[in-house]
Amino acid sequence: MNSKLDELVGRLRRQKLLSLAVILFTLAAGIVIGTVITNGVKARDQVVAPGAAPLAIPAPVQLQSPFVPIAKQISPAVVNISTQSTIKQPTVRRRQPRNQEPDPFEDFFDRFFNFGPGAPQGDIRQRSLGSGIVVDRNGYILTNRHVVEKADRIQVKLLDDSKQYDAKVIGADQETDLAVIKIDAGKELAPAKLGNSDSIRVGDWVLAIGSPFGLEETVTVGIISAKSRDLPGAGQFQHFLQTDAAINPGNSGGPLVNLAGEVIGLNTAIITDRGSYEGVGFALPSNTAITVYNQIIKHGRVSRGSIGITFPEGEQTPALLRSYGVKEGVFVQEIVKDGPAEKAGLKPGDVIVAVDGTPIKAGAQLVSKISETPVGSTVRIKYVRDGKPAEVTLTIADREKIFRELTGETQESKEPGEASEAKFGVTLQNLTSDLAERLGIGSVQGVVVTDVDPNSFAEDVGLARGDIITEIQRQPVRSVDDVRRMQRTLKSKDDVVFKVLRRDRRGRLTSFFLAGTLP
């Protein structure tokens, strides 16, 4: 019995020793393997980046910048505008004599206006992008006229809102390229704060905000480079703020903002050889925009005063003024028939020197003074004729009625009983010295045909883009206003004769006459 017990105890001791040996072996093997792995990792780390310490993500730091709160404040009032429009694309732009090669001057306009053999034919759909500024919590938005002009559909996108809101045009002003549109967002919007653009100075910091190339809520920074900048081809009421803040296609209609967070301009134009930003941009001053906006929301159009005269473009030479007996003033070049100036007795050659006691030294000053005077008001005009001072009182008339657009596009309907005005069906541009130099035509006087309406009188008589009209009805043409004045004297069934300059296929300017009978 004892022997069996001793045998059992011995067996248990041997099993215990065996288990202990297995455990010790396993621990030893783990230590060896861990040491090998650790040494391998250390060796690898030392080979890849010896001496390198790990990096840590630092805590956020709010840097001080005056632009950040301004951008945050104004951005909710800046909208993205997309439009869709149908463009009537004529298949024939000019009547060419048989077997005549295309005119290289016409080719220049084909490239500029995207017409020609490679251009699409027939009606095409066009999409464009722009920006706008919410100026009223009820959904009224200021933008550029060219952003929404001739659009079949206008859609507006707000900040942090994926919905596209359809907009309608409340009114537009061609003279300043401004428009007012409205959306119904079903909620009150956050309007921008408008500032006084007269307070901005050359060198002041500004931010330009908009949707360049469709990139919404883009903010760029620069300074005011110049004030009251007049551009070739711009209207008499467009005196721009110049800035080096980046402005690109799609920025049009967006705000130019000062460091107080106030909108002091609407981004409108750039000067470029490539179609994109090259360091020079232009914004229409907020004071001009506010005046236009107030008239549009009240009357649906902008009414400006006029006395019915024209004067030479650009600065008037001292020699011209001295020859008429004055040192400063505005030389009256032409008098509009039946206008206030003619009724009051003013004549070509008179020099206007004061309006209501305010000295007048330049044409822009005269236009500003008269246009801001309410239609129907009377003003005292002091002028000099043949070296002798004189004064006359006249009544301000509506500029829109006196100087109707050549294409027939106006902001008002025809008055009852008013005679229909003859339309040529062309778009014209004044032939400035700069444009003449670019086109290589020397000191020719006239107006340039930039477009011809299909099936119009102009197309019937053979006028074409690139033509330079120098005479109508044997009277010299020096400006678009001359054409408008002559056009008002014509009626249906009248014969009209144009004297035109056109380049032939060898690049030579050729003078010839075109004639037709108004329909």
Secondary structure, 3 states (H helix, E strand, C coil): CHHHHHHHHHHHHHHHHHHHHHHHHHHHHHHHHHHHHHHHHHHHHHHHCCCCCCCCCCCCCCCCCCHHHHHHHHHHHEEEEEEEEEECCCCCCCCCCCCCCCCHHHHHHHHHHCCCCCCCCCCEEEEEEEEEEEEECCCEEEEEHHHHCCCCEEEEECCCCCCEEEEEEEEEECCCCEEEEEECCCCCCCCCCECCHHHCCCCCEEEEEECHHHCCCEEEEEEEEEEEECCCCCCCCCCEEEECCCCCCCCCCCEEECCCCCEEEEEEEECCCCCCCCCCEEEEEHHHHHHHHHHHHHHCCCCCEECCEECCCCCCCHHHHHHCCCCCCEECCEECCCCHHHHHCCCCCCEEEEECCEECCCHHHHHHHHHCCCCCCEEEEEEEECCEEEEEEEECEEHHHHCCCCCCCCCCCCCCCCCCCCCCCEEEEECCHHHHHHHCCCCCCCEEEEEECCCCHHHHHCCCCCCEEEEECCEECCCHHHHHHHHHCCCCCCEEEEEEEEECCCCCEEEEEEEEECC
